[in-house]
């Protein structure tokens, strides 16, 4: 039996940071289910995609 990779949501207000993290995770075979650029969008994406892990910046626009 094999273990499934975690489903990850990447949240950062800086597009290049978000894209870089996503690229690194995907190279490692980790499934990035969504990205968000602020706290409100992160909440929406969590409800829509139900990720196993949320990797987020602590200081975010709209919601921290």
Secondary structure, DSSP 8 states (H G I E B T S, - for coil): ------EEEEE-S-HHHHHHHHHHHHHTT-EEEEEESSHHHHHHHHHHH--SEEEE-SS-SS--
